[in-house]
Amino acid sequence: MEKNELIIKLKSIVEPYIQDEEAFKNLSEETDFVKDLKINSANLVDVILDVEDAFDIRIENDEMEQMVSVKAAMDIVNSKLK
């Protein structure tokens, strides 16, 4: 999946959970879900479940622990889609 396309899809997935509107407007690969978007750990689990549904993939527990940023999410999704 193309990088920009993936970022747009991830942005729509995380939008319901964000607490920092300004950081969300400037979302990029470097955006951290917890530090920048202020998504709490419970909602981060929801984000991961939504990512699984949106891309029809299964994310393992060790991958879930790594999925704390847009870049990490992109890497995991791309590896699962291959």
PDB file with one MODEL, atoms N, CA, C and O in Angstrom:
MODEL        1
ATOM      1  N   MET A   1       0.842  -1.178   0.000  1.00  0.00           N
ATOM      2  CA  MET A   1       0.000   0.000   0.000  1.00  0.00           C
ATOM      3  C   MET A   1       0.885   1.238   0.000  1.00  0.00           C
ATOM      4  O   MET A   1       1.912   1.272   0.678  1.00  0.00           O
ATOM      5  N   GLU A   2       0.493   2.239  -0.750  1.00  0.00           N
ATOM      6  CA  GLU A   2       1.285   3.458  -0.861  1.00  0.00           C
ATOM      7  C   GLU A   2       1.291   4.231   0.461  1.00  0.00           C
ATOM      8  O   GLU A   2       0.298   4.239   1.188  1.00  0.00           O
ATOM      9  N   LYS A   3       2.414   4.877   0.760  1.00  0.00           N
ATOM     10  CA  LYS A   3       2.623   5.554   2.038  1.00  0.00           C
ATOM     11  C   LYS A   3       1.522   6.568   2.363  1.00  0.00           C
ATOM     12  O   LYS A   3       0.941   6.521   3.447  1.00  0.00           O
ATOM     13  N   ASN A   4       1.236   7.476   1.439  1.00  0.00           N
ATOM     14  CA  ASN A   4       0.224   8.507   1.705  1.00  0.00           C
ATOM     15  C   ASN A   4      -1.156   7.908   1.905  1.00  0.00           C
ATOM     16  O   ASN A   4      -1.919   8.360   2.758  1.00  0.00           O
ATOM     17  N   GLU A   5      -1.472   6.899   1.124  1.00  0.00           N
ATOM     18  CA  GLU A   5      -2.757   6.206   1.233  1.00  0.00           C
ATOM     19  C   GLU A   5      -2.892   5.559   2.621  1.00  0.00           C
ATOM     20  O   GLU A   5      -3.951   5.609   3.247  1.00  0.00           O
ATOM     21  N   LEU A   6      -1.811   4.962   3.073  1.00  0.00           N
ATOM     22  CA  LEU A   6      -1.801   4.304   4.377  1.00  0.00           C
ATOM     23  C   LEU A   6      -1.945   5.322   5.509  1.00  0.00           C
ATOM     24  O   LEU A   6      -2.685   5.084   6.464  1.00  0.00           O
ATOM     25  N   ILE A   7      -1.251   6.444   5.409  1.00  0.00           N
ATOM     26  CA  ILE A   7      -1.351   7.489   6.434  1.00  0.00           C
ATOM     27  C   ILE A   7      -2.783   8.022   6.506  1.00  0.00           C
ATOM     28  O   ILE A   7      -3.311   8.229   7.598  1.00  0.00           O
ATOM     29  N   ILE A   8      -3.407   8.243   5.359  1.00  0.00           N
ATOM     30  CA  ILE A   8      -4.787   8.738   5.337  1.00  0.00           C
ATOM     31  C   ILE A   8      -5.733   7.748   6.008  1.00  0.00           C
ATOM     32  O   ILE A   8      -6.619   8.143   6.764  1.00  0.00           O
ATOM     33  N   LYS A   9      -5.542   6.471   5.731  1.00  0.00           N
ATOM     34  CA  LYS A   9      -6.398   5.450   6.327  1.00  0.00           C
ATOM     35  C   LYS A   9      -6.168   5.365   7.837  1.00  0.00           C
ATOM     36  O   LYS A   9      -7.126   5.258   8.603  1.00  0.00           O
ATOM     37  N   LEU A  10      -4.915   5.412   8.264  1.00  0.00           N
ATOM     38  CA  LEU A  10      -4.616   5.388   9.696  1.00  0.00           C
ATOM     39  C   LEU A  10      -5.182   6.622  10.398  1.00  0.00           C
ATOM     40  O   LEU A  10      -5.672   6.534  11.523  1.00  0.00           O
ATOM     41  N   LYS A  11      -5.111   7.758   9.732  1.00  0.00           N
ATOM     42  CA  LYS A  11      -5.624   8.999  10.311  1.00  0.00           C
ATOM     43  C   LYS A  11      -7.123   8.881  10.583  1.00  0.00           C
ATOM     44  O   LYS A  11      -7.605   9.326  11.625  1.00  0.00           O
ATOM     45  N   SER A  12      -7.853   8.285   9.653  1.00  0.00           N
ATOM     46  CA  SER A  12      -9.297   8.129   9.865  1.00  0.00           C
ATOM     47  C   SER A  12      -9.592   7.134  10.988  1.00  0.00           C
ATOM     48  O   SER A  12     -10.611   7.248  11.668  1.00  0.00           O
ATOM     49  N   ILE A  13      -8.707   6.165  11.181  1.00  0.00           N
ATOM     50  CA  ILE A  13      -8.892   5.173  12.242  1.00  0.00           C
ATOM     51  C   ILE A  13      -8.659   5.794  13.625  1.00  0.00           C
ATOM     52  O   ILE A  13      -9.419   5.527  14.556  1.00  0.00           O
ATOM     53  N   VAL A  14      -7.623   6.615  13.764  1.00  0.00           N
ATOM     54  CA  VAL A  14      -7.294   7.170  15.088  1.00  0.00           C
ATOM     55  C   VAL A  14      -8.131   8.390  15.460  1.00  0.00           C
ATOM     56  O   VAL A  14      -8.202   8.754  16.634  1.00  0.00           O
ATOM     57  N   GLU A  15      -8.755   9.016  14.492  1.00  0.00           N
ATOM     58  CA  GLU A  15      -9.474  10.277  14.749  1.00  0.00           C
ATOM     59  C   GLU A  15     -10.454  10.220  15.927  1.00  0.00           C
ATOM     60  O   GLU A  15     -10.466  11.153  16.730  1.00  0.00           O
ATOM     61  N   PRO A  16     -11.272   9.175  16.069  1.00  0.00           N
ATOM     62  CA  PRO A  16     -12.226   9.172  17.195  1.00  0.00           C
ATOM     63  C   PRO A  16     -11.569   9.135  18.579  1.00  0.00           C
ATOM     64  O   PRO A  16     -12.225   9.418  19.581  1.00  0.00           O
ATOM     65  N   TYR A  17     -10.288   8.789  18.639  1.00  0.00           N
ATOM     66  CA  TYR A  17      -9.625   8.579  19.925  1.00  0.00           C
ATOM     67  C   TYR A  17      -8.673   9.696  20.333  1.00  0.00           C
ATOM     68  O   TYR A  17      -8.172   9.691  21.458  1.00  0.00           O
ATOM     69  N   ILE A  18      -8.415  10.642  19.456  1.00  0.00           N
ATOM     70  CA  ILE A  18      -7.399  11.661  19.740  1.00  0.00           C
ATOM     71  C   ILE A  18      -7.865  12.652  20.806  1.00  0.00           C
ATOM     72  O   ILE A  18      -9.057  12.908  20.972  1.00  0.00           O
ATOM     73  N   GLN A  19      -6.891  13.194  21.516  1.00  0.00           N
ATOM     74  CA  GLN A  19      -7.162  14.212  22.535  1.00  0.00           C
ATOM     75  C   GLN A  19      -6.467  15.532  22.196  1.00  0.00           C
ATOM     76  O   GLN A  19      -6.705  16.544  22.854  1.00  0.00           O
ATOM     77  N   ASP A  20      -5.609  15.522  21.173  1.00  0.00           N
ATOM     78  CA  ASP A  20      -4.876  16.732  20.789  1.00  0.00           C
ATOM     79  C   ASP A  20      -5.151  17.025  19.321  1.00  0.00           C
ATOM     80  O   ASP A  20      -4.539  16.443  18.425  1.00  0.00           O
ATOM     81  N   GLU A  21      -6.080  17.936  19.099  1.00  0.00           N
ATOM     82  CA  GLU A  21      -6.537  18.273  17.742  1.00  0.00           C
ATOM     83  C   GLU A  21      -5.404  18.835  16.878  1.00  0.00           C
ATOM     84  O   GLU A  21      -5.308  18.517  15.692  1.00  0.00           O
ATOM     85  N   GLU A  22      -4.556  19.662  17.468  1.00  0.00           N
ATOM     86  CA  GLU A  22      -3.460  20.283  16.715  1.00  0.00           C
ATOM     87  C   GLU A  22      -2.464  19.240  16.222  1.00  0.00           C
ATOM     88  O   GLU A  22      -2.036  19.279  15.068  1.00  0.00           O
ATOM     89  N   ALA A  23      -2.100  18.317  17.093  1.00  0.00           N
ATOM     90  CA  ALA A  23      -1.180  17.243  16.704  1.00  0.00           C
ATOM     91  C   ALA A  23      -1.808  16.373  15.621  1.00  0.00           C
ATOM     92  O   ALA A  23      -1.114  15.890  14.726  1.00  0.00           O
ATOM     93  N   PHE A  24      -3.119  16.174  15.704  1.00  0.00           N
ATOM     94  CA  PHE A  24      -3.823  15.360  14.714  1.00  0.00           C
ATOM     95  C   PHE A  24      -3.770  16.021  13.334  1.00  0.00           C
ATOM     96  O   PHE A  24      -3.595  15.342  12.322  1.00  0.00           O
ATOM     97  N   LYS A  25      -3.921  17.341  13.299  1.00  0.00           N
ATOM     98  CA  LYS A  25      -3.865  18.072  12.021  1.00  0.00           C
ATOM     99  C   LYS A  25      -2.503  17.894  11.352  1.00  0.00           C
ATOM    100  O   LYS A  25      -2.403  17.873  10.125  1.00  0.00           O
ATOM    101  N   ASN A  26      -1.461  17.767  12.166  1.00  0.00           N
ATOM    102  CA  ASN A  26      -0.094  17.650  11.651  1.00  0.00           C
ATOM    103  C   ASN A  26       0.408  16.211  11.663  1.00  0.00           C
ATOM    104  O   ASN A  26       1.617  15.981  11.662  1.00  0.00           O
ATOM    105  N   LEU A  27      -0.492  15.253  11.675  1.00  0.00           N
ATOM    106  CA  LEU A  27      -0.125  13.840  11.738  1.00  0.00           C
ATOM    107  C   LEU A  27       0.840  13.467  10.620  1.00  0.00           C
ATOM    108  O   LEU A  27       0.624  13.793   9.452  1.00  0.00           O
ATOM    109  N   SER A  28       1.911  12.774  11.008  1.00  0.00           N
ATOM    110  CA  SER A  28       2.904  12.309  10.043  1.00  0.00           C
ATOM    111  C   SER A  28       3.441  10.963  10.537  1.00  0.00           C
ATOM    112  O   SER A  28       2.970  10.429  11.541  1.00  0.00           O
ATOM    113  N   GLU A  29       4.418  10.431   9.830  1.00  0.00           N
ATOM    114  CA  GLU A  29       5.022   9.161  10.251  1.00  0.00           C
ATOM    115  C   GLU A  29       5.615   9.255  11.654  1.00  0.00           C
ATOM    116  O   GLU A  29       5.634   8.265  12.386  1.00  0.00           O
ATOM    117  N   GLU A  30       6.093  10.423  12.030  1.00  0.00           N
ATOM    118  CA  GLU A  30       6.755  10.599  13.322  1.00  0.00           C
ATOM    119  C   GLU A  30       5.776  10.763  14.480  1.00  0.00           C
ATOM    120  O   GLU A  30       6.202  10.786  15.635  1.00  0.00           O
ATOM    121  N   THR A  31       4.488  10.878  14.206  1.00  0.00           N
ATOM    122  CA  THR A  31       3.496  11.098  15.258  1.00  0.00           C
ATOM    123  C   THR A  31       3.398   9.884  16.181  1.00  0.00           C
ATOM    124  O   THR A  31       3.251   8.749  15.729  1.00  0.00           O
ATOM    125  N   ASP A  32       3.483  10.150  17.470  1.00  0.00           N
ATOM    126  CA  ASP A  32       3.347   9.115  18.497  1.00  0.00           C
ATOM    127  C   ASP A  32       1.894   9.137  18.986  1.00  0.00           C
ATOM    128  O   ASP A  32       1.366  10.198  19.319  1.00  0.00           O
ATOM    129  N   PHE A  33       1.258   7.975  19.027  1.00  0.00           N
ATOM    130  CA  PHE A  33      -0.149   7.906  19.410  1.00  0.00           C
ATOM    131  C   PHE A  33      -0.396   8.412  20.828  1.00  0.00           C
ATOM    132  O   PHE A  33      -1.372   9.121  21.073  1.00  0.00           O
ATOM    133  N   VAL A  34       0.480   8.055  21.759  1.00  0.00           N
ATOM    134  CA  VAL A  34       0.283   8.421  23.163  1.00  0.00           C
ATOM    135  C   VAL A  34       0.821   9.823  23.456  1.00  0.00           C
ATOM    136  O   VAL A  34       0.101  10.669  23.986  1.00  0.00           O
ATOM    137  N   LYS A  35       2.082  10.063  23.112  1.00  0.00           N
ATOM    138  CA  LYS A  35       2.715  11.346  23.447  1.00  0.00           C
ATOM    139  C   LYS A  35       2.125  12.518  22.673  1.00  0.00           C
ATOM    140  O   LYS A  35       1.871  13.575  23.250  1.00  0.00           O
ATOM    141  N   ASP A  36       1.904  12.342  21.373  1.00  0.00           N
ATOM    142  CA  ASP A  36       1.448  13.457  20.543  1.00  0.00           C
ATOM    143  C   ASP A  36      -0.079  13.581  20.496  1.00  0.00           C
ATOM    144  O   ASP A  36      -0.626  14.666  20.695  1.00  0.00           O
ATOM    145  N   LEU A  37      -0.750  12.478  20.237  1.00  0.00           N
ATOM    146  CA  LEU A  37      -2.204  12.516  20.078  1.00  0.00           C
ATOM    147  C   LEU A  37      -2.948  12.332  21.396  1.00  0.00           C
ATOM    148  O   LEU A  37      -4.167  12.493  21.460  1.00  0.00           O
ATOM    149  N   LYS A  38      -2.197  11.991  22.454  1.00  0.00           N
ATOM    150  CA  LYS A  38      -2.764  11.822  23.803  1.00  0.00           C
ATOM    151  C   LYS A  38      -3.835  10.726  23.845  1.00  0.00           C
ATOM    152  O   LYS A  38      -4.831  10.845  24.558  1.00  0.00           O
ATOM    153  N   ILE A  39      -3.615   9.658  23.068  1.00  0.00           N
ATOM    154  CA  ILE A  39      -4.517   8.512  23.094  1.00  0.00           C
ATOM    155  C   ILE A  39      -4.143   7.653  24.305  1.00  0.00           C
ATOM    156  O   ILE A  39      -2.985   7.262  24.452  1.00  0.00           O
ATOM    157  N   ASN A  40      -5.113   7.360  25.167  1.00  0.00           N
ATOM    158  CA  ASN A  40      -4.784   6.563  26.349  1.00  0.00           C
ATOM    159  C   ASN A  40      -4.638   5.087  25.986  1.00  0.00           C
ATOM    160  O   ASN A  40      -5.016   4.666  24.893  1.00  0.00           O
ATOM    161  N   SER A  41      -4.093   4.316  26.905  1.00  0.00           N
ATOM    162  CA  SER A  41      -3.756   2.921  26.599  1.00  0.00           C
ATOM    163  C   SER A  41      -4.991   2.082  26.258  1.00  0.00           C
ATOM    164  O   SER A  41      -4.917   1.199  25.404  1.00  0.00           O
ATOM    165  N   ALA A  42      -6.111   2.344  26.908  1.00  0.00           N
ATOM    166  CA  ALA A  42      -7.336   1.600  26.592  1.00  0.00           C
ATOM    167  C   ALA A  42      -7.781   1.890  25.165  1.00  0.00           C
ATOM    168  O   ALA A  42      -8.163   0.980  24.430  1.00  0.00           O
ATOM    169  N   ASN A  43      -7.732   3.155  24.779  1.00  0.00           N
ATOM    170  CA  ASN A  43      -8.121   3.516  23.416  1.00  0.00           C
ATOM    171  C   ASN A  43      -7.106   3.047  22.386  1.00  0.00           C
ATOM    172  O   ASN A  43      -7.456   2.814  21.229  1.00  0.00           O
ATOM    173  N   LEU A  44      -5.853   2.907  22.796  1.00  0.00           N
ATOM    174  CA  LEU A  44      -4.835   2.405  21.876  1.00  0.00           C
ATOM    175  C   LEU A  44      -5.165   0.968  21.468  1.00  0.00           C
ATOM    176  O   LEU A  44      -4.929   0.572  20.327  1.00  0.00           O
ATOM    177  N   VAL A  45      -5.703   0.202  22.393  1.00  0.00           N
ATOM    178  CA  VAL A  45      -6.153  -1.156  22.069  1.00  0.00           C
ATOM    179  C   VAL A  45      -7.274  -1.085  21.031  1.00  0.00           C
ATOM    180  O   VAL A  45      -7.303  -1.885  20.095  1.00  0.00           O
ATOM    181  N   ASP A  46      -8.199  -0.131  21.192  1.00  0.00           N
ATOM    182  CA  ASP A  46      -9.275   0.049  20.213  1.00  0.00           C
ATOM    183  C   ASP A  46      -8.718   0.412  18.844  1.00  0.00           C
ATOM    184  O   ASP A  46      -9.192  -0.080  17.820  1.00  0.00           O
ATOM    185  N   VAL A  47      -7.704   1.278  18.834  1.00  0.00           N
ATOM    186  CA  VAL A  47      -7.059   1.653  17.564  1.00  0.00           C
ATOM    187  C   VAL A  47      -6.502   0.408  16.874  1.00  0.00           C
ATOM    188  O   VAL A  47      -6.692   0.212  15.674  1.00  0.00           O
ATOM    189  N   ILE A  48      -5.815  -0.427  17.647  1.00  0.00           N
ATOM    190  CA  ILE A  48      -5.214  -1.641  17.087  1.00  0.00           C
ATOM    191  C   ILE A  48      -6.292  -2.571  16.535  1.00  0.00           C
ATOM    192  O   ILE A  48      -6.135  -3.127  15.447  1.00  0.00           O
ATOM    193  N   LEU A  49      -7.375  -2.740  17.273  1.00  0.00           N
ATOM    194  CA  LEU A  49      -8.477  -3.585  16.796  1.00  0.00           C
ATOM    195  C   LEU A  49      -9.093  -3.010  15.526  1.00  0.00           C
ATOM    196  O   LEU A  49      -9.437  -3.753  14.607  1.00  0.00           O
ATOM    197  N   ASP A  50      -9.232  -1.678  15.476  1.00  0.00           N
ATOM    198  CA  ASP A  50      -9.774  -1.028  14.273  1.00  0.00           C
ATOM    199  C   ASP A  50      -8.831  -1.194  13.075  1.00  0.00           C
ATOM    200  O   ASP A  50      -9.285  -1.361  11.943  1.00  0.00           O
ATOM    201  N   VAL A  51      -7.527  -1.146  13.328  1.00  0.00           N
ATOM    202  CA  VAL A  51      -6.541  -1.365  12.269  1.00  0.00           C
ATOM    203  C   VAL A  51      -6.670  -2.793  11.732  1.00  0.00           C
ATOM    204  O   VAL A  51      -6.634  -3.019  10.523  1.00  0.00           O
ATOM    205  N   GLU A  52      -6.821  -3.744  12.645  1.00  0.00           N
ATOM    206  CA  GLU A  52      -6.998  -5.139  12.222  1.00  0.00           C
ATOM    207  C   GLU A  52      -8.223  -5.275  11.313  1.00  0.00           C
ATOM    208  O   GLU A  52      -8.160  -5.920  10.267  1.00  0.00           O
ATOM    209  N   ASP A  53      -9.317  -4.670  11.718  1.00  0.00           N
ATOM    210  CA  ASP A  53     -10.552  -4.742  10.925  1.00  0.00           C
ATOM    211  C   ASP A  53     -10.406  -4.037   9.579  1.00  0.00           C
ATOM    212  O   ASP A  53     -10.807  -4.572   8.546  1.00  0.00           O
ATOM    213  N   ALA A  54      -9.835  -2.843   9.594  1.00  0.00           N
ATOM    214  CA  ALA A  54      -9.726  -2.036   8.379  1.00  0.00           C
ATOM    215  C   ALA A  54      -8.857  -2.697   7.309  1.00  0.00           C
ATOM    216  O   ALA A  54      -9.131  -2.581   6.115  1.00  0.00           O
ATOM    217  N   PHE A  55      -7.819  -3.383   7.748  1.00  0.00           N
ATOM    218  CA  PHE A  55      -6.882  -3.986   6.799  1.00  0.00           C
ATOM    219  C   PHE A  55      -7.037  -5.506   6.698  1.00  0.00           C
ATOM    220  O   PHE A  55      -6.309  -6.160   5.951  1.00  0.00           O
ATOM    221  N   ASP A  56      -7.981  -6.059   7.446  1.00  0.00           N
ATOM    222  CA  ASP A  56      -8.233  -7.497   7.466  1.00  0.00           C
ATOM    223  C   ASP A  56      -6.946  -8.274   7.764  1.00  0.00           C
ATOM    224  O   ASP A  56      -6.555  -9.181   7.028  1.00  0.00           O
ATOM    225  N   ILE A  57      -6.301  -7.881   8.876  1.00  0.00           N
ATOM    226  CA  ILE A  57      -5.056  -8.517   9.314  1.00  0.00           C
ATOM    227  C   ILE A  57      -5.180  -8.901  10.781  1.00  0.00           C
ATOM    228  O   ILE A  57      -6.112  -8.482  11.467  1.00  0.00           O
ATOM    229  N   ARG A  58      -4.231  -9.702  11.256  1.00  0.00           N
ATOM    230  CA  ARG A  58      -4.166 -10.071  12.677  1.00  0.00           C
ATOM    231  C   ARG A  58      -2.843  -9.564  13.219  1.00  0.00           C
ATOM    232  O   ARG A  58      -1.780  -9.894  12.694  1.00  0.00           O
ATOM    233  N   ILE A  59      -2.912  -8.764  14.263  1.00  0.00           N
ATOM    234  CA  ILE A  59      -1.710  -8.210  14.884  1.00  0.00           C
ATOM    235  C   ILE A  59      -1.438  -8.982  16.168  1.00  0.00           C
ATOM    236  O   ILE A  59      -2.288  -9.058  17.055  1.00  0.00           O
ATOM    237  N   GLU A  60      -0.242  -9.553  16.253  1.00  0.00           N
ATOM    238  CA  GLU A  60       0.144 -10.368  17.411  1.00  0.00           C
ATOM    239  C   GLU A  60       0.461  -9.471  18.612  1.00  0.00           C
ATOM    240  O   GLU A  60       0.705  -8.274  18.458  1.00  0.00           O
ATOM    241  N   ASN A  61       0.452 -10.068  19.812  1.00  0.00           N
ATOM    242  CA  ASN A  61       0.683  -9.304  21.040  1.00  0.00           C
ATOM    243  C   ASN A  61       2.006  -8.546  21.044  1.00  0.00           C
ATOM    244  O   ASN A  61       2.048  -7.391  21.469  1.00  0.00           O
ATOM    245  N   ASP A  62       3.092  -9.175  20.576  1.00  0.00           N
ATOM    246  CA  ASP A  62       4.384  -8.483  20.569  1.00  0.00           C
ATOM    247  C   ASP A  62       4.373  -7.301  19.601  1.00  0.00           C
ATOM    248  O   ASP A  62       5.038  -6.294  19.843  1.00  0.00           O
ATOM    249  N   GLU A  63       3.623  -7.423  18.509  1.00  0.00           N
ATOM    250  CA  GLU A  63       3.498  -6.316  17.556  1.00  0.00           C
ATOM    251  C   GLU A  63       2.645  -5.192  18.146  1.00  0.00           C
ATOM    252  O   GLU A  63       2.906  -4.014  17.906  1.00  0.00           O
ATOM    253  N   MET A  64       1.628  -5.566  18.917  1.00  0.00           N
ATOM    254  CA  MET A  64       0.772  -4.558  19.564  1.00  0.00           C
ATOM    255  C   MET A  64       1.596  -3.659  20.469  1.00  0.00           C
ATOM    256  O   MET A  64       1.389  -2.446  20.515  1.00  0.00           O
ATOM    257  N   GLU A  65       2.540  -4.268  21.194  1.00  0.00           N
ATOM    258  CA  GLU A  65       3.388  -3.501  22.108  1.00  0.00           C
ATOM    259  C   GLU A  65       4.258  -2.502  21.357  1.00  0.00           C
ATOM    260  O   GLU A  65       4.607  -1.455  21.903  1.00  0.00           O
ATOM    261  N   GLN A  66       4.610  -2.809  20.115  1.00  0.00           N
ATOM    262  CA  GLN A  66       5.463  -1.933  19.306  1.00  0.00           C
ATOM    263  C   GLN A  66       4.667  -0.837  18.597  1.00  0.00           C
ATOM    264  O   GLN A  66       5.238   0.158  18.150  1.00  0.00           O
ATOM    265  N   MET A  67       3.359  -1.019  18.496  1.00  0.00           N
ATOM    266  CA  MET A  67       2.543  -0.127  17.681  1.00  0.00           C
ATOM    267  C   MET A  67       2.158   1.139  18.457  1.00  0.00           C
ATOM    268  O   MET A  67       1.009   1.307  18.865  1.00  0.00           O
ATOM    269  N   VAL A  68       3.127   2.008  18.648  1.00  0.00           N
ATOM    270  CA  VAL A  68       2.910   3.219  19.431  1.00  0.00           C
ATOM    271  C   VAL A  68       2.999   4.497  18.595  1.00  0.00           C
ATOM    272  O   VAL A  68       2.749   5.594  19.095  1.00  0.00           O
ATOM    273  N   SER A  69       3.358   4.344  17.317  1.00  0.00           N
ATOM    274  CA  SER A  69       3.480   5.517  16.455  1.00  0.00           C
ATOM    275  C   SER A  69       2.910   5.208  15.077  1.00  0.00           C
ATOM    276  O   SER A  69       2.659   4.054  14.732  1.00  0.00           O
ATOM    277  N   VAL A  70       2.716   6.251  14.312  1.00  0.00           N
ATOM    278  CA  VAL A  70       2.213   6.073  12.947  1.00  0.00           C
ATOM    279  C   VAL A  70       3.198   5.228  12.142  1.00  0.00           C
ATOM    280  O   VAL A  70       2.784   4.335  11.403  1.00  0.00           O
ATOM    281  N   LYS A  71       4.490   5.501  12.276  1.00  0.00           N
ATOM    282  CA  LYS A  71       5.516   4.750  11.536  1.00  0.00           C
ATOM    283  C   LYS A  71       5.474   3.271  11.899  1.00  0.00           C
ATOM    284  O   LYS A  71       5.519   2.416  11.014  1.00  0.00           O
ATOM    285  N   ALA A  72       5.388   2.958  13.191  1.00  0.00           N
ATOM    286  CA  ALA A  72       5.329   1.561  13.625  1.00  0.00           C
ATOM    287  C   ALA A  72       4.081   0.879  13.084  1.00  0.00           C
ATOM    288  O   ALA A  72       4.138  -0.268  12.640  1.00  0.00           O
ATOM    289  N   ALA A  73       2.959   1.580  13.122  1.00  0.00           N
ATOM    290  CA  ALA A  73       1.712   1.018  12.584  1.00  0.00           C
ATOM    291  C   ALA A  73       1.839   0.753  11.089  1.00  0.00           C
ATOM    292  O   ALA A  73       1.387  -0.280  10.595  1.00  0.00           O
ATOM    293  N   MET A  74       2.456   1.689  10.372  1.00  0.00           N
ATOM    294  CA  MET A  74       2.648   1.518   8.926  1.00  0.00           C
ATOM    295  C   MET A  74       3.524   0.303   8.639  1.00  0.00           C
ATOM    296  O   MET A  74       3.225  -0.487   7.744  1.00  0.00           O
ATOM    297  N   ASP A  75       4.607   0.157   9.401  1.00  0.00           N
ATOM    298  CA  ASP A  75       5.520  -0.978   9.203  1.00  0.00           C
ATOM    299  C   ASP A  75       4.809  -2.301   9.448  1.00  0.00           C
ATOM    300  O   ASP A  75       4.961  -3.248   8.677  1.00  0.00           O
ATOM    301  N   ILE A  76       4.032  -2.362  10.524  1.00  0.00           N
ATOM    302  CA  ILE A  76       3.320  -3.596  10.858  1.00  0.00           C
ATOM    303  C   ILE A  76       2.270  -3.918   9.799  1.00  0.00           C
ATOM    304  O   ILE A  76       2.179  -5.058   9.343  1.00  0.00           O
ATOM    305  N   VAL A  77       1.481  -2.928   9.407  1.00  0.00           N
ATOM    306  CA  VAL A  77       0.442  -3.158   8.388  1.00  0.00           C
ATOM    307  C   VAL A  77       1.080  -3.610   7.082  1.00  0.00           C
ATOM    308  O   VAL A  77       0.617  -4.572   6.469  1.00  0.00           O
ATOM    309  N   ASN A  78       2.128  -2.934   6.652  1.00  0.00           N
ATOM    310  CA  ASN A  78       2.784  -3.321   5.393  1.00  0.00           C
ATOM    311  C   ASN A  78       3.362  -4.715   5.450  1.00  0.00           C
ATOM    312  O   ASN A  78       3.294  -5.449   4.464  1.00  0.00           O
ATOM    313  N   SER A  79       3.935  -5.105   6.591  1.00  0.00           N
ATOM    314  CA  SER A  79       4.498  -6.451   6.693  1.00  0.00           C
ATOM    315  C   SER A  79       3.390  -7.505   6.643  1.00  0.00           C
ATOM    316  O   SER A  79       3.591  -8.595   6.107  1.00  0.00           O
ATOM    317  N   LYS A  80       2.227  -7.179   7.200  1.00  0.00           N
ATOM    318  CA  LYS A  80       1.095  -8.123   7.188  1.00  0.00           C
ATOM    319  C   LYS A  80       0.440  -8.215   5.809  1.00  0.00           C
ATOM    320  O   LYS A  80      -0.106  -9.260   5.454  1.00  0.00           O
ATOM    321  N   LEU A  81       0.489  -7.156   5.048  1.00  0.00           N
ATOM    322  CA  LEU A  81      -0.165  -7.142   3.735  1.00  0.00           C
ATOM    323  C   LEU A  81       0.667  -7.820   2.655  1.00  0.00           C
ATOM    324  O   LEU A  81       0.165  -8.097   1.566  1.00  0.00           O
ATOM    325  N   LYS A  82       1.940  -8.088   2.952  1.00  0.00           N
ATOM    326  CA  LYS A  82       2.827  -8.715   1.955  1.00  0.00           C
ATOM    327  C   LYS A  82       2.538 -10.182   1.811  1.00  0.00           C
ATOM    328  O   LYS A  82       3.188 -10.864   1.018  1.00  0.00           O
TER     329      LYS A  82
ENDMDL
END
